[in-house]
Amino acid sequence: MVGDHALPNLENTEKKYKDWLVQMGLRKSAVHLSIINAVSVTLGLVFHILLGREFGISWELDCLFISLLIFSFFGIFNSFITSLLLPVFNEIKTKDEGEGFEFADVVFKWSIGIGLIGWFIIQNSGHLAIKLFASGFDEKAVNLSNDILKILFVGYVFFNLTSSVSVILNSLYYFFIPTFVGLLAPLLNIAAVFILTPEYGVKGIAISYTISNILQSLILLSFLFINTRWRPTLKIYDHKFTKLLKQSSTAVAGVFIWSFRDIISRNIASHLGSGAIALLSYADKIISILSQIVISPISSIFYSRVSELISLSKSDELKNLIMRVMKVNISAAIFASAGVIVFLKPLFDILFLGSRFTSKDIDILFYLLVIEMGFFIIISFETLFVRIVYAIKRTEVVLFIAAAGVALFYVLSKVFSNLLNIYGLALSIFLTQIPVCMLYFYFIKKHITILSKDIFYSIIKNLTLAVPFIAIGLFVNSNTKSDIVILFLWCPIWTSLYWTASRYILKEEWDILKRKGDA
């Protein structure tokens, strides 16, 4: 009798212990990934600094960035496979692990097939792709871009394969190896600046991208082969693959449509003179780095928790979570924007002056970023809203809003680029994002009660704090001749004062951050 009752308790205890081990493993993985991501962001920034010092704001960099944009655009086609691959693979694997790995092998073959089609298109129609993305390029720029594209697309097959294999590894809780292997790209790019560019020019960077894509795919495939039951098969189709494409098509279509914004902006920039594309690309890169540091970590955790609360129909907890996370995001985004506005130009002066970057290039890049800080603050909201839309499985909303956003951006960019040149493009990016964010907000309000007054009050409170600090920071900068003094003396003082004031004025946001156990 005692033994019969003890057995279920023992099983429950073992289950709880295993669950605890999984949770501890995931937390440890999260810490490792955060460290590697920080290293990756740092290496990427170092690479772009070295790249700028080597080539300056030049037509060669325009060609490289357009080629990379085309490469990225073609990468969207493999997203039809990878966007929902993880849940579909898990569903199959749970029922039959062997069948799951057969499905994965079919996916790998289709990723390779998409890669070969992309490579064939670029080999035969690269000039047309360049004219579509940068119609203002002259013949010399088109020819160089075409040469870069042909080098890059040698690695396109391997890039697609790496993306698919990484998803399968993540579904098996192998988070570390795909992220760690991803460090190859910035490391090889940095090496290429010193080793390859003296002989091959900007084509040397394309060579390093290709080599890194090949190495990443070979390493990850070898790891998957050694550590799992996956084995190559002759199977090229699985009926569940059609289901995967059907489920992911709406979500990826929204991303596909939104990518036309970059095509439009670069196309217009190609008519604004040599270096315009490079300047926009540098501004976008810095915004991307800020997003990875400030917005992405919060939104990733937020997405997991929101999905869970929606599935459990816990509406009150959901509303509370949304409001709390939005307040924290607002504070973080405005704080980061204030620091960028005050200290980015002195940092650029130290990093780039004395190279092929000119003081005029630095001024243009700084003013572009000041304009795009508005865009950065807006996407701190929008990223959360998009996560909510995906959590309630309304991907058609993303498709509609993306189409409306691209149409609006096309009109605004045409008008403002004629009036304000390259600054008009940056302003158009910012202005487009406002109605796009509002559309997401009003859609979500139909499903979840979000208190717009509380959000507005939080924005005003943060701006009331940030604006005087920005003004004081810029005043001190203008009266301090040494950039070294500004960055290494004034920057710590300014940051400490802002930090202290924020703890007093933004007490509610700080209390949210200090609470333990909150999602």
N, C-alpha and C positions, 0 to 999 in steps of 0.2 A: 504493500500500500504506500509506504513512505517513498520507496523507490519509484513507483509509478507517478507520484506527484512531483518528485524531484526532477524527473527527466525533462518535462516541458520547461521547467524553470531553468534547467541547465542549458537547454537549447536557446531559450530567450536570452540568457546571459551571454552565450557564445555569439549570438546574432548581434547583440548590442556592442560586444567587444569588437566584432568585425566591422560594424558600422563606424565605430569610433576610430579604428585603424584607417578606414577609408577617408574619414573626415580629416584626420591628422595628416594623411598623405596628400590630400588635396590642398590643405593649408600650406604645407611645406612646398608643394609644387607652385602655389600662387606666389609665395615669397621668392622662389627661384626665378620664376618667370618675370616678376617685377624687376628683379636685379638685372636679368638679361635684357629686358626691354629698355631699361635705363642705359645699359651699355650700348645697345643698338642705336638708340636715339643719339647718344653722344658721338659714336663713331660716324653716324650719318651726317651729323653737323660738322664734324671735323673734315669729312670728305668734301662737303659743299664749300667749306671755307678754302680748302686747298684748291679745289676746282676753280673757284672764283679768282684766287690769287694767280693761278696759272693762265687762265684764259680771259679774265675780266668780263665785262658785259659786252660780248662780241657776237658776231654773226655765227661763229663756230658753236658757241653755246646755244644759240637759238636753234641750230640744226640738231644738236644733241637732245635738247629738251622736247622738241617736236617729235623726234624719233621715239623717245621714251614715252611720250604721251600716246603715240600710235600703238606702241607695244602694250601699254596699259589698257587701251581701248579694246584691243583684240583679246586681252585677258578676260574681259567680261563674258565672252562666249563660253569659256570653261566654267564660269560661275553658274551656268544653267545646271551643271553637274554638281558642283561643290557646295552650293548655298544650303541645300537641305540634305546633303549626303549623310551627315552624321546621324540624324534621327532615323533615316531610312535604313542605314546600315545596322544601327543598334537594334531596330525592330526585327530585322532578318536574323541577325546573330543570336538574339535572345532565344529564338525558336530553334535555330540550327546553325551552329558556329561554322561548320563546313560550307553550308550554303551561303553564309554571310561573306566568307572569303572568296567564294566563286563570284559573287556579285561584285565585290571590290575589284577583282581581276578584270571583269567586264568594264567597269568604270575606268580603270587604268587604260585599257585599250581605246576607249572612246576619247579620253583626254589626249592620248597620243595622236589619234585620228584628227581631232580638232587642231592640234598643233601642226600637223603636216599640211592641213588645208590652209592654215594661216601662213605658214612658210611658203607654200606654193603661190598664194596670192601676192605676197610681198615680192617674191622673186620675179614675178611677171608683171605686176602692176604697182610697184612701189612708188613710182612717180605720180600716179593718180592719187594714191593715198596722201602723199605729201601736199599735193595741190588742194585736196579737200581740207586738210588741216591747216595749211599755211599758204593761201592763194597769193600772198604778197611776196613770196620768195622769188628771187631771181634764179637764173639757170645754175649759177655756181652753188647757191644754197640748196637748190633742189638736188643737184648731183651729190653733194656731200651728205645730205640727209638720206638719200637713197642708199649710199654706201654704208652708212651707219645702220640703217634698217636691215639690210641684208645680213650684217654681222649679228645684230641683236636677235633676229628671227631664226638663226641657227640654234639658239637656246630656247626658242619658244616652246618646242615640243617638251623639253625637259622642265621648263617653268610650269606648264600645265600638269605634268606628271607629279612634280613636287607638291603642288597645291592639293591634288587628290590624295596622295599618299599621306600628307600631313593631317588631313581630316580623319583618315582611317586611324592613324596613330593616336590622335587626340581622343577618338572615341574609345580607344583601348587604354586610356589614361597614360599614354606616353606623351606628356606635354613637353618635357625638357628637351629631348633630342631635336624635334623640328625647330624649336625656338633657338636652340644653341647653334644648330647648323645654319640658321638664317644670318648669323654673324659673318658668315663667309663673304656675303655680298659687300658690306661696307669695308671689310678688311681688304678684300681684293681690289676694290675701287680705290682705296687710299694708296695701296701699293702701285696701282696702275698709273696714278698721277706722277709718281717718281720714275717708274721703270718703263712704261709703255708710251706715255704721251710725248716724251722727247723725240721719239722716232716716228710714232704713228699719229700724233696730234690727238684730236678729240676722238678719233676712231679707237684709240687705246682704251678709253673708258667703255666703249661698246664691247670690246674684246673681253674685258674683265667681267662685265655683266653676263656674257655668254658662258665664260668658264665657270663662274659661280653657280649658274643655273644647272649646268651639267654635273658639277660636283655634288650639289645639294641633292639632286634626284638620285644619283648613284649611291650616295651614303644612306639616304632614307630608305630606298628600296632594299639595300643590303641589310639594314637594321630590321626592316619588316620581315624579310625572309628568315633571318636568324632567330628572331624573338617571337614569331607568331606561326600559325599554321598556314599562312598564305603561300601558295605555290602557283606559278604561271600555268595557265590552261589554254586550250584552243577555243574556248567558248567566247563568242563575240556579242551575244545578246542575252538579255534577261528581261522577262516581262515586267519586272519591278523597276527596271531602268526607265521604261516609258512613264510609269507612275511618278518617278523622281523628277523627270523633265516637266511633266504636267504640273506638279505641285510647285516647282520652283519658278516656272515661267513668268508668273505675274510679278513676283518680287524682283526678279532680275531685270524684267522689262522696265521697271521704274528706275533702277540703277542705270540701265542702258540709255534711257531717255535723258536722265539728268547729266550723263557724261557729255551730252552735246553742248552743255554750257561751256565746258573747257574747250571744245572744238571751236565754238563761236568766239570765245575770248582770244584764243591763240591766233585764229584766222584774222581777226581784226588787228591784233598786235603785230602780225606780220607785215601790215601796211603802215605801221607807225615808226619804222626805222630800225636799224640794226641794234640789237640788244633788248628790244622791248619784250620779247618772249622770255628771255633770260631773267629780266627784272621781275616779271609776273611770276615766273616759276620759283624764284628765290623767295618772294613774298609768300606764295602758297606753301612753300616748304617750312617756313618759320611758323606760319599759322598751324600747319600740320603737327609740328613738334609741340607747340603749346597745347593743342588738342589732345595729343597722346599723353601729355603730362598732367593736364588739369581736368579734362573732360572724360576721356576714355575710361580710366580706372573706376570712376564713380558710376558712369553709365552702364558698364559691364555688370557690376554687382547689382545695380538697380534693376537691370533687365531680368536677371535671374529671379529676384525677389518679386517683381511685379507679375511675372508669368505665374509664379506659384500662388500669389494672392488672388489673381483673377481665376485660376482654376479652382480655388477653394471658396470663391464668391465672398471673400472678406472685404466688402466695399469700404467700410470705415477705416480699416487698417491701410487699405490701398490709398485712399485720399490723404491720410496722414503722412504716409511714406512719400507720396508725390510732392506734397507741399514742403516737407522737410528737405528732401534732396534738391529741389529747385532752389531753395534759399541758400543752401550750401554752394551749389553750382554758380549762382549769381555772384556770391561773394568771391569765390575763387577766380572766376573769369574776370571780374572787374579789377581785383587786386593784381592779377597777372597783366592785364592790359595797361594799368597805370605804370607798372614797372617797365614794361616794354617802351611806352611813350617817353619815359624819363631817361632810361639808361641804354636803349638800344643803339642810338646814334654814336655815343662815345665808344661803345663796344665795337661797332662797325669800323670806326676810325682806327682803332688799335689793330683789328684783325685784317683790314683790307688796304689801308693806306700804305703806299710804298710798293704795291703790287700793280697789276694791270687794271685794278679797280681805280676809278678816279673819284675825287671828292664830289663831283656832280652825280656820278652813279650812286654813291652812298646817300646823298640827299634825296634822290628820286626814290630809292628803295625804302628809306625811312618814311617818307610821306605816303608812299603806297601802304606801308604797314599801319600807319596812324589811321588811314581811312578803313583798312580792313580790320582794325580792332573792333569796330562796330559789328562787322560780320562775325568775328570770333565770339562776341558776347551773345549775339543772336543764336548761334549754333549751340551755345551752352544750354539754351532752352530746347531748341529743335531736336537735338540728339535724344533727349529724354522723351519728347513727344513721339518721335519715330519708333523708339523702343516700345512705347505703350501700344502704338498702332500694330506693330508686329505681334505683341503679346496677345492682343485680342483678335489676331488673325484676319485683319482687314487690309491685306496687301494691295488691293485695288485702289485704296485711298492714296498710297504712295505713288502709284502709277499716275493717277489723275493730277495730284499736286506737282509731281515732277514735270509733267507736260505743261501745266500752267506756268510753272517757274521758268522753264526754258523759253517759252514764248515771250514772257515778260522781259527776261534778260536780253533776248535778241533785240527787242525794241529799245530798251534803255541803253544798251551798249552802243547801238548805232547812233543814238542821239547824243549821249554824253561823250563818246570818244571823239566825235567831231568838234565838240565844244572844249573839252578838257584833255584831249590826247590820252595818254596812258592812265592818267588819274581818273578819267571818265570810266575806264573799264573797272578799276577798283571800286569806284562809287557805285557802278551798276551792280556789281557782285553784292555789295552791302544792301543796296535798296531792294534788290530782288528778294533777298532772304527775309525781309520783314513781312511781306504778305504771305510768303511761303510758310513761315513760322505761325502766323496768325491763322492760316487755313488748318494747320494741324491742331492748333489750340481749340478752335471752334468745333472741329470734328470730335476731339476728345471730350469736350464739355457736354456733348450729347450723351456720352456713355458714362462719364465720371465727373462728379462735381468738383471743379477746381475753382478756388476763390481768387478771381482776377484782382480784386482789391488788395489782397494780401501780397500777391506777386508784385503789383505796381508799387506798393509801399516799400517792399524789400529792395526793389531797384532804386527808388528815390533815396532811401537811406544809404545804400552803398555808394551811389554817385555823389551824394552830399559829403561823404567821407573822402572819396577818391579825387574829386575835382580840385579841392584846395591843395592836396598833396602833390598832384600833378603840376599845378601852377608853381608851388614852392620849389619843387624839384627842377623844373625847367628854368626858373629864375636863378637858382644857384648854379646850374650848369652853364648858363650864359655868362656868368661872372667868374667862372673858374676856367683857367686856360688849359690845365693839364687833364687829359682824359684819364690818366693813371689815378690822379687824386679823386676824380669823380667816381670811378669804379671801385677803388679799393678803400676809400675813406668815406666819401659822401654816400655811396650806395648802401653800405651797412647801417649807417646812421639813419638814413631815410627809411629803410626797410624796418628797422627796429621801432622807429616812431610810428610808422603806419600800422605795424603789427600791434603795438600797444594800444593805439587809438581804436583799432578795429575790435579788440577784445572788450573795450568799454562800450562803444557805440553799437556794435553788432553782437551784443551779449546773447541774444536768442540763437543766432547762428552758431556761436561758440558752444552754447549749451547742447545743441544738437550733435556737434562733433564729439563732445565729451561723454555723451550717453553711451553706456555699454549695452550690448545686446540688441541695439537697433539694427534694422536691415539697412 
